[in-house]
Amino acid sequence: MEIKFTKMHGCGNDYIYINCFNLEIKNPNKLSEIMSPRHFSVGADGVVLILKSNIADAKMRMFNLDGSEGKMCGNAIRCIGKYLYDNKLVNKTEISIETLSGIKYLKLNVSNNMVDKVSVDMGYASFEPKNIPLLKDKEMINEDCFINDSNYKITAVSMGNPHAVIYLDEIENLELEKIGPIFENNKLFPERVNTEFIKIVDKNHLEMRVWERGSGETYACGTGACATVAASVRNGICDFDEEVYVKLVGGSLEIKCLKDYKIIMTGPATKVYDGVFEYED
């Protein structure tokens, strides 16, 4: 079976995109495990399927490199917007995408007849334990948590998927390969957790490294940047209704947290190449 795909990235968070408008992938979990390994296959942070939707312009399903399905990915959804417009599957600059975290609304910035930047209404950040989910009776806001005999202060937040936001004086030399899996599999988070390690530059600039559940350290995480700004507003570090620039390993995202904790994310979407993958289903 030949599968046509497009490799795309948002701030270095790269996925393999497959147009499934007229194609059925029977086992996308397995396909992601096969296509995602770097050096041995196409190489990516995972696989994203672009499908028809009865309630939106398109539907996304995203799979991490370990085959697990994620509910939402901010960098991936921007790339889907670009894919749909550039390939003339939509002919408008305001579109909707169905996800496991609900319908998300995109505004496409077009330059030379191609999308280069996308703004996404990411919905509402939530600190409610049941929404994350988090095995606690109350919100976890800058709360002590001991990991490997070290104390970290964690703010837990949902952007449709679970996040643990941690502020540190220095993040460049963190050994994420060692500590990332411990955070990811912390028993407080029954569905595992994405963990953001944050250095505060000022109230409008943050630096971030992220350990994503199912993928390890990635160059960027859109929902993680949104969760980080929501947590930063909640902790009094950043302000409502102000653009906050989150610098990730692969680039920067512009995040705004409105007074009701609705999050607007703006960032680039980049196509790398088209390809064909031989796959035995």
C-alpha positions as CSV (number, residue, x, y, z in Angstrom):
1,M,0.0,0.0,0.0
2,E,1.4,3.4,-1.0
3,I,0.6,6.2,1.4
4,K,1.1,9.8,0.2
5,F,2.1,12.1,2.9
6,T,3.3,15.7,3.6
7,K,6.0,16.5,6.2
8,M,5.3,19.8,8.0
9,H,6.3,21.5,11.2
10,G,5.3,24.3,13.5
11,C,8.4,25.7,15.3
12,G,10.2,22.4,14.7
13,N,7.4,20.3,16.1
14,D,7.2,18.0,13.1
15,Y,4.5,15.6,12.0
16,I,3.7,13.4,9.0
17,Y,0.3,14.6,7.6
18,I,-1.9,12.2,5.6
19,N,-4.9,13.3,3.7
20,C,-7.7,10.8,4.6
21,F,-10.5,12.5,2.8
22,N,-10.6,9.5,0.4
23,L,-8.3,7.1,2.3
24,E,-8.9,4.8,5.3
25,I,-6.0,4.0,7.6
26,K,-7.1,1.0,9.6
27,N,-4.4,1.0,12.2
28,P,-3.1,4.6,12.6
29,N,-1.5,3.8,16.0
30,K,0.8,1.2,14.3
31,L,1.4,3.4,11.3
32,S,2.7,6.2,13.6
33,E,5.0,3.7,15.4
34,I,6.4,2.7,12.0
35,M,6.7,6.1,10.3
36,S,7.9,8.2,13.2
37,P,11.3,6.8,14.2
38,R,14.1,9.1,13.1
39,H,17.0,7.6,11.2
40,F,15.0,4.4,10.5
41,S,11.9,5.8,8.8
42,V,10.4,9.1,7.7
43,G,11.1,10.5,11.2
44,A,8.7,12.9,13.1
45,D,7.1,13.5,16.4
46,G,4.1,11.5,15.2
47,V,1.4,11.1,12.5
48,V,-1.6,13.4,11.9
49,L,-4.6,12.2,9.9
50,I,-6.7,14.9,8.1
51,L,-10.3,13.6,7.7
52,K,-13.7,14.7,6.6
53,S,-16.0,16.1,9.3
54,N,-19.7,16.4,9.6
55,I,-19.5,19.4,12.0
56,A,-16.4,21.3,10.8
57,D,-14.3,22.0,7.7
58,A,-12.1,19.0,8.6
59,K,-11.2,16.7,11.4
60,M,-7.7,15.9,12.9
61,R,-6.5,12.8,14.6
62,M,-2.9,12.9,15.9
63,F,-0.7,10.0,17.1
64,N,2.5,10.3,19.0
65,L,5.6,8.4,18.0
66,D,4.8,5.6,20.5
67,G,1.4,5.1,18.8
68,S,-0.7,6.7,21.6
69,E,-3.4,9.1,20.4
70,G,-3.4,12.7,21.6
71,K,-6.5,14.8,21.9
72,M,-5.0,18.0,20.5
73,C,-1.8,19.6,19.2
74,G,-1.5,23.3,18.7
75,N,1.4,23.1,16.2
76,A,-0.3,20.4,14.2
77,I,-3.6,22.2,13.9
78,R,-1.9,25.2,12.4
79,C,-0.2,23.0,9.8
80,I,-3.6,21.4,9.0
81,G,-4.9,24.9,8.3
82,K,-2.1,25.5,5.9
83,Y,-2.5,22.1,4.2
84,L,-6.2,22.6,3.6
85,Y,-5.8,26.1,2.1
86,D,-2.6,25.5,0.1
87,N,-4.1,22.3,-1.4
88,K,-7.4,24.1,-2.2
89,L,-9.4,21.9,0.1
90,V,-10.9,25.1,1.5
91,N,-11.1,28.5,-0.1
92,K,-11.5,30.7,2.9
93,T,-9.2,32.1,5.6
94,E,-11.4,31.4,8.6
95,I,-11.9,27.6,9.1
96,S,-12.9,25.1,11.8
97,I,-11.2,21.9,12.8
98,E,-12.8,19.0,14.7
99,T,-10.5,17.5,17.4
100,L,-11.0,15.2,20.4
101,S,-10.9,18.4,22.5
102,G,-13.7,20.0,20.6
103,I,-13.9,22.2,17.5
104,K,-11.1,24.8,17.1
105,Y,-11.3,27.9,15.0
106,L,-8.4,29.1,12.8
107,K,-7.6,32.4,11.1
108,L,-5.1,31.9,8.2
109,N,-2.6,34.5,7.2
110,V,-2.0,34.2,3.5
111,S,1.1,35.5,1.7
112,N,1.7,34.9,-2.0
113,N,-1.3,32.6,-2.1
114,M,0.1,30.3,0.6
115,V,-0.5,30.3,4.4
116,D,2.6,31.3,6.5
117,K,1.0,32.0,9.9
118,V,-2.1,30.8,11.7
119,S,-4.0,32.1,14.7
120,V,-6.0,29.5,16.6
121,D,-8.8,29.9,19.2
122,M,-7.5,27.2,21.5
123,G,-10.5,27.3,23.8
124,Y,-10.3,27.7,27.6
125,A,-7.6,26.7,30.0
126,S,-8.9,24.9,33.0
127,F,-7.3,24.3,36.4
128,E,-10.1,22.0,37.6
129,P,-8.6,18.6,38.6
130,K,-11.3,16.6,36.9
131,N,-10.6,18.3,33.6
132,I,-6.9,17.7,33.5
133,P,-7.3,14.9,34.9
134,L,-5.4,15.3,38.2
135,L,-5.8,13.0,41.3
136,K,-6.4,15.8,43.8
137,D,-9.4,17.4,45.4
138,K,-8.4,21.0,44.6
139,E,-6.5,22.9,42.0
140,M,-2.7,22.5,41.9
141,I,-1.3,26.0,41.7
142,N,2.5,26.4,42.2
143,E,2.3,23.5,44.6
144,D,5.3,21.5,46.0
145,C,6.0,18.1,44.4
146,F,9.0,15.9,45.1
147,I,10.6,14.2,42.1
148,N,13.8,12.3,42.5
149,D,14.4,13.8,45.9
150,S,14.1,17.3,44.5
151,N,11.3,19.7,45.1
152,Y,9.5,21.3,42.1
153,K,6.6,23.7,42.2
154,I,3.9,22.5,39.7
155,T,0.9,24.3,38.3
156,A,-1.5,21.8,36.7
157,V,-3.6,23.0,33.8
158,S,-5.7,21.5,30.9
159,M,-5.7,22.8,27.3
160,G,-7.8,19.8,26.3
161,N,-4.8,17.7,27.3
162,P,-2.9,17.6,30.6
163,H,0.0,19.9,31.4
164,A,2.3,20.4,34.4
165,V,4.0,23.9,34.3
166,I,7.2,24.3,36.3
167,Y,9.3,27.5,36.7
168,L,13.0,27.3,37.1
169,D,15.9,29.8,37.1
170,E,17.7,27.8,34.4
171,I,16.4,25.3,31.8
172,E,19.2,25.1,29.3
173,N,21.1,22.3,31.0
174,L,18.2,20.3,32.2
175,E,18.6,16.6,31.6
176,L,15.1,16.0,30.3
177,E,15.9,12.5,29.1
178,K,16.3,11.5,32.7
179,I,13.6,13.6,34.5
180,G,11.0,13.9,31.7
181,P,9.7,10.3,32.0
182,I,9.4,10.6,35.7
183,F,7.1,13.7,35.4
184,E,5.2,12.1,32.5
185,N,4.3,9.0,34.5
186,N,3.7,10.7,37.9
187,K,0.8,9.0,39.6
188,L,-1.0,12.4,40.1
189,F,-1.8,12.3,36.4
190,P,-3.7,9.1,35.5
191,E,-3.5,9.9,31.7
192,R,0.2,10.9,32.0
193,V,1.2,14.5,31.5
194,N,3.1,17.0,29.3
195,T,5.6,18.9,31.3
196,E,6.8,22.4,30.6
197,F,9.9,23.8,32.2
198,I,9.8,27.6,32.1
199,K,12.4,30.4,32.5
200,I,10.8,33.8,33.1
201,V,12.5,36.6,31.1
202,D,9.8,39.2,31.8
203,K,6.0,39.4,31.9
204,N,5.8,39.3,28.1
205,H,8.6,36.8,27.4
206,L,9.0,33.3,28.6
207,E,11.5,30.5,27.6
208,M,10.3,26.9,27.5
209,R,11.4,23.4,27.1
210,V,8.9,20.6,27.0
211,W,8.7,16.9,27.6
212,E,5.6,15.6,25.7
213,R,3.9,12.4,26.8
214,G,4.4,9.7,24.2
215,S,7.0,11.7,22.3
216,G,9.7,12.8,24.7
217,E,11.4,16.2,24.3
218,T,10.1,18.1,21.3
219,Y,11.2,21.4,19.7
220,A,7.8,22.9,20.4
221,C,4.4,22.3,21.9
222,G,1.5,24.6,21.1
223,T,-0.8,23.4,23.8
224,G,2.1,23.5,26.2
225,A,2.8,27.2,25.4
226,C,-0.9,28.0,25.9
227,A,-0.9,26.1,29.2
228,T,2.2,27.9,30.3
229,V,0.8,31.4,29.6
230,A,-2.5,30.5,31.4
231,A,-0.5,29.2,34.4
232,S,1.7,32.3,34.3
233,V,-1.4,34.6,34.4
234,R,-2.8,32.5,37.2
235,N,0.4,32.9,39.1
236,G,0.6,36.6,38.6
237,I,3.7,36.5,36.3
238,C,1.9,37.6,33.1
239,D,-1.1,39.8,32.5
240,F,-4.5,39.1,30.9
241,D,-5.1,40.4,27.3
242,E,-1.3,40.9,26.7
243,E,0.7,39.2,24.0
244,V,3.2,36.8,25.6
245,Y,6.1,35.5,23.4
246,V,7.0,32.0,24.3
247,K,10.5,31.0,23.0
248,L,10.8,27.3,22.4
249,V,13.7,25.3,21.1
250,G,12.3,25.5,17.5
251,G,11.0,29.0,17.4
252,S,8.5,31.4,19.1
253,L,4.8,31.5,19.6
254,E,2.6,34.4,20.4
255,I,0.0,33.6,23.1
256,K,-2.8,35.8,24.6
257,C,-4.8,34.8,27.6
258,L,-8.2,36.6,27.8
259,K,-9.9,37.4,31.0
260,D,-12.0,34.2,30.9
261,Y,-8.9,32.1,30.3
262,K,-9.7,31.7,26.6
263,I,-6.3,31.3,24.8
264,I,-5.4,32.6,21.4
265,M,-2.3,31.2,19.8
266,T,-0.5,32.5,16.8
267,G,2.5,30.9,15.1
268,P,4.1,29.7,11.8
269,A,3.2,26.6,9.8
270,T,5.8,25.3,7.4
271,K,5.8,22.6,4.7
272,V,9.0,20.6,4.4
273,Y,8.2,18.1,1.5
274,D,5.8,15.6,0.0
275,G,6.5,11.9,0.0
276,V,5.2,8.4,-0.6
277,F,5.6,5.6,2.0
278,E,5.3,1.9,1.3
279,Y,3.2,0.3,4.0
280,E,1.9,-3.2,4.6
281,D,-1.3,-3.0,6.5
